[in-house]
Amino acid sequence: MILRILKITTWTILLWGKSLIRNIKFSFSKKDKVFNPVFLIGCGRSGTTILGTTLGQHVEITYLNERRDIWHTAFPELDIWSGIPIKPRFQVGSEDISPKKKQKLRSLFFKEQTIDKGNILLEKLPINTFRLEFIEAIFPEAKYIYLYRNGLEVAQSIAVYSEKGEWFAAGEERWNTFSKLAELKNISIRGNSYLEKGLSEWRLSTEYAEDFFQKIAADRFFKLSYQDFLNDPQVQVKQLYSFLGISFEDSFVQKITKGISRRSSLQIAITPALRDIGGETLIKSIENSL
């Protein structure tokens, strides 16, 4: 018992010490840094992970891959995974922001950028597609990278994960949440199969993103398709770095994009039922014309 207490105490001291060192580094370094947040937006299974990982290899970029802990530290109600908050919130808006929470979140993200010595903070979390107005209110200076993918491919990928016991197979809560969001947007969705559920999630995610990016200045976001990224990753990465104001060597871009290619092909065809769920948004994604 005593040994266990000592271990817990030692671990607590180590965590406290690590936090103290980070805070000291932040205090001394932040005066020389400008906060530059960039949010990578896209439905889950759309390729945001590989795109973010690729871009994040640049020394000027601090890449945060699904750091939910940062969001939850400032806004505990956003934690829909742990079951700790009494009333977790999937979707939030500008009306849910307090000055104190806003400043805390900005400070936490700026700290990550500063300690990592990055000039740009690139953050990726798929659920943020449904929280864009919320993000815009907290980070009005932010830029966005918006990645979209063929809806059938996304649905198929989600279905595969669900068959493995993940995604929609984990319970009805996720599907119930999307059903409520669909009602708000007056969209008819269907969940007779994992494929249909996946396509429904994709359509909601895509339409939320499309609506938002029609409202902000064109020079604040970069929109690209997953297909174009796979077809010519070097060109797309160069354009993205230019959009972010980052210098690069051609040899570096060639190195970080080596091996990026399509690893699976679409195995399903569009049916009337899938067409009905996806709507015109689905057709445009298939035609790569969103």
VOGU-3710 file (C-alpha; in Angstrom, 3 decimals, decimal comma):
1> milrilkitt> 0,000/0,000/0,000  2,791/2,383/0,962  4,695/1,493/-2,212  1,622/2,255/-4,307  1,179/5,634/-2,621  4,834/6,436/-3,251  4,476/5,533/-6,935  1,396/7,721/-7,304  3,105/10,583/-5,464  6,229/10,276/-7,613
11> wtillwgksl> 4,164/10,232/-10,789  2,214/13,302/-9,644  5,427/15,187/-8,899  6,863/14,277/-12,302  3,716/15,514/-14,071  3,737/18,709/-12,030  7,410/19,249/-12,822  6,860/18,675/-16,523  3,976/21,135/-16,520  6,070/23,712/-14,677
21> irnikfsfsk> 8,908/23,420/-17,194  6,460/23,844/-20,099  4,958/26,940/-18,494  8,405/28,472/-17,964  9,361/27,796/-21,588  6,109/29,321/-22,748  6,561/32,456/-20,629  10,035/33,124/-22,013  9,276/32,276/-25,646  5,795/33,661/-26,340
31> kdkvfnpvfl> 6,931/37,283/-26,700  8,784/36,322/-29,887  5,863/34,372/-31,391  2,736/35,278/-33,314  -0,220/32,962/-32,893  -1,190/31,474/-36,278  -3,940/28,850/-35,932  -4,963/26,748/-38,918  -7,710/24,126/-38,754  -7,763/21,077/-41,001
41> igcgrsgtti> -11,423/20,298/-41,631  -13,062/17,216/-43,139  -15,351/14,295/-42,400  -13,801/11,331/-40,634  -12,218/8,852/-43,091  -11,690/11,610/-45,667  -7,887/11,559/-45,593  -7,314/14,350/-43,081  -4,853/12,243/-41,090  -2,458/11,584/-43,951
51> lgttlgqhve> -2,733/15,168/-45,165  -2,120/16,594/-41,704  0,774/14,226/-41,024  2,356/15,136/-44,353  2,061/18,895/-43,900  3,143/18,627/-40,264  6,597/17,392/-41,214  7,608/20,976/-42,015  9,688/22,499/-39,223  7,537/25,638/-39,144
61> itylnerrdi> 4,345/23,704/-38,398  3,203/22,441/-35,024  0,749/19,677/-35,862  -1,874/18,589/-33,327  -3,605/15,369/-34,309  -6,950/14,988/-32,524  -5,842/16,562/-29,250  -9,280/16,394/-27,641  -7,672/16,917/-24,238  -6,873/20,536/-25,094
71> whtafpeldi> -10,444/21,319/-26,091  -11,829/19,538/-23,041  -9,535/21,387/-20,637  -11,108/24,700/-21,629  -14,566/23,385/-22,501  -15,265/20,202/-20,477  -18,772/19,985/-21,938  -17,267/19,083/-25,340  -16,122/15,726/-23,955  -18,693/13,377/-25,473
81> wsgipikprf> -16,431/10,322/-25,180  -15,545/9,780/-21,513  -18,987/9,954/-19,941  -17,673/12,362/-17,280  -19,659/15,541/-18,135  -23,283/15,343/-17,006  -24,517/17,088/-20,155  -21,905/16,677/-22,914  -22,335/18,815/-26,024  -21,742/17,487/-29,522
91> qvgsedispk> -22,560/20,748/-31,239  -21,852/24,209/-29,859  -22,012/27,747/-31,191  -20,725/31,228/-30,456  -23,389/31,645/-27,774  -21,688/28,905/-25,718  -18,433/30,844/-25,364  -17,399/32,746/-22,263  -14,445/35,193/-22,339  -12,615/33,121/-19,723
101> kkqklrslff> -12,966/29,829/-21,600  -12,102/31,490/-24,889  -8,869/32,931/-23,515  -7,950/29,636/-21,888  -8,345/27,674/-25,128  -6,397/30,245/-27,136  -3,628/30,181/-24,558  -3,442/26,377/-24,577  -3,107/26,228/-28,351  -0,619/29,094/-28,448
111> keqtidkgni> 1,433/27,315/-25,792  1,658/24,194/-27,979  2,822/26,259/-30,952  5,343/28,226/-28,923  6,915/25,326/-27,041  7,249/23,361/-30,295  8,869/26,459/-31,840  6,395/26,446/-34,698  5,282/29,483/-36,655  1,941/27,883/-37,483
121> lleklpintf> -0,344/25,698/-35,410  -2,140/23,094/-37,549  -4,956/21,290/-35,740  -7,049/18,339/-36,940  -10,167/16,960/-35,274  -13,003/15,652/-37,518  -15,786/16,638/-35,123  -14,767/20,282/-35,622  -16,634/20,189/-38,929  -19,802/20,576/-36,864
131> rlefieaifp> -18,318/23,332/-34,691  -17,007/25,761/-37,280  -19,044/28,768/-36,124  -17,787/28,052/-32,604  -14,170/27,907/-33,787  -14,559/31,065/-35,846  -15,792/32,981/-32,810  -12,787/31,884/-30,737  -10,154/32,143/-33,465  -11,256/34,963/-35,823
141> eakyiylyrn> -7,769/35,140/-37,328  -7,714/31,442/-38,239  -7,203/29,918/-41,641  -8,723/26,637/-42,747  -7,773/23,705/-44,943  -10,894/21,891/-46,118  -10,473/18,369/-47,469  -13,395/16,535/-49,022  -13,651/13,042/-50,461  -15,973/10,967/-52,639
151> glevaqsiav> -18,932/10,222/-50,368  -19,175/6,567/-51,364  -15,530/6,002/-50,455  -16,026/7,608/-47,048  -19,183/5,575/-46,417  -17,424/2,376/-47,390  -14,509/3,136/-45,061  -16,862/3,905/-42,167  -18,765/0,670/-42,855  -15,528/-1,325/-42,700
161> ysekgewfaa> -14,647/0,204/-39,318  -18,167/-0,467/-38,060  -17,944/-4,118/-39,093  -14,821/-4,322/-36,918  -16,837/-3,166/-33,927  -15,953/0,528/-34,115  -17,702/3,705/-35,293  -21,459/3,018/-35,465  -21,065/-0,488/-34,014  -20,009/1,018/-30,682
171> geerwntfsk> -23,605/2,001/-29,832  -26,587/4,040/-30,945  -25,440/7,349/-29,449  -23,449/8,418/-32,506  -26,295/7,624/-34,888  -28,863/9,319/-32,674  -26,733/12,456/-32,625  -26,526/12,609/-36,405  -30,250/11,945/-36,696  -30,948/15,034/-34,576
181> laelknisir> -28,550/17,139/-36,668  -30,262/15,950/-39,844  -33,614/17,095/-38,480  -32,192/20,563/-37,825  -31,076/20,838/-41,458  -34,209/19,155/-42,800  -32,135/16,403/-44,428  -33,491/12,913/-44,887  -30,967/10,286/-43,775  -31,199/6,528/-43,453
191> gnsylekgls> -29,537/3,982/-41,188  -30,584/0,530/-42,363  -26,942/-0,487/-42,805  -23,492/0,727/-41,779  -22,962/1,928/-45,352  -26,088/4,079/-45,215  -25,144/5,419/-41,786  -21,657/6,261/-43,038  -23,024/8,083/-46,064  -25,469/9,978/-43,861
201> ewrlsteyae> -22,628/11,141/-41,608  -20,595/12,164/-44,636  -23,436/14,215/-46,118  -24,106/16,057/-42,864  -20,415/16,761/-42,318  -19,932/17,940/-45,890  -22,968/20,202/-45,947  -22,039/21,798/-42,620  -18,590/22,556/-44,025  -19,906/23,804/-47,378
211> dffqkiaadr> -22,335/26,168/-45,646  -19,597/27,618/-43,471  -17,021/28,171/-46,195  -19,516/30,095/-48,282  -19,660/32,668/-45,489  -15,972/33,510/-45,043  -13,429/35,207/-47,301  -11,961/32,977/-50,006  -8,379/33,836/-49,012  -8,913/32,326/-45,557
221> ffklsyqdfl> -9,411/28,729/-46,664  -7,925/26,234/-49,067  -10,295/23,623/-50,447  -9,078/20,449/-52,099  -10,304/16,966/-52,841  -8,701/13,793/-51,578  -8,604/12,563/-55,174  -6,525/15,538/-56,302  -4,222/15,081/-53,316  -3,590/11,434/-54,239
231> ndpqvqvkql> -3,238/12,170/-57,950  -0,516/14,786/-57,457  0,484/15,195/-53,798  3,553/17,285/-54,580  1,548/19,960/-56,368  -1,103/20,072/-53,649  1,414/20,249/-50,793  3,311/23,060/-52,515  0,089/24,994/-52,996  -0,859/24,445/-49,372
241> ysflgisfed> 2,518/25,623/-48,082  2,204/28,708/-50,278  -1,281/29,308/-48,895  0,180/29,149/-45,369  3,074/31,428/-46,282  5,693/28,751/-45,686  8,887/28,464/-47,723  9,982/25,034/-48,908  12,484/23,170/-51,038  11,231/20,984/-53,877
251> sfvqkitkgi> 13,381/18,125/-52,574  11,670/18,337/-49,180  8,194/18,170/-50,689  9,263/15,252/-52,855  10,566/13,433/-49,781  7,465/13,861/-47,600  5,034/12,929/-50,382  6,921/9,848/-51,513  4,728/6,795/-51,262  1,424/8,681/-51,158
261> srrsslqiai> -0,929/6,886/-53,527  -4,351/5,283/-53,636  -4,219/1,987/-51,722  -7,788/0,840/-52,167  -10,412/1,144/-54,858  -14,128/1,749/-54,547  -16,005/-1,532/-54,358  -19,590/-0,294/-54,367  -21,826/1,315/-56,956  -24,337/4,055/-56,374
271> tpalrdigge> -27,882/2,802/-55,911  -31,151/4,770/-55,830  -31,177/4,454/-52,034  -27,620/5,797/-51,703  -28,365/8,527/-54,218  -31,352/9,555/-52,127  -29,261/9,762/-48,953  -26,331/11,596/-50,508  -28,315/13,960/-52,699  -26,613/16,278/-55,172
281> tliksiensl> -23,732/16,657/-52,743  -22,848/13,004/-53,339  -22,952/13,343/-57,119  -20,698/16,391/-57,003  -18,198/14,558/-54,805  -18,106/11,626/-57,211  -17,528/14,029/-60,082  -14,860/15,775/-57,974  -16,704/19,073/-58,436  -17,747/20,097/-54,919
//
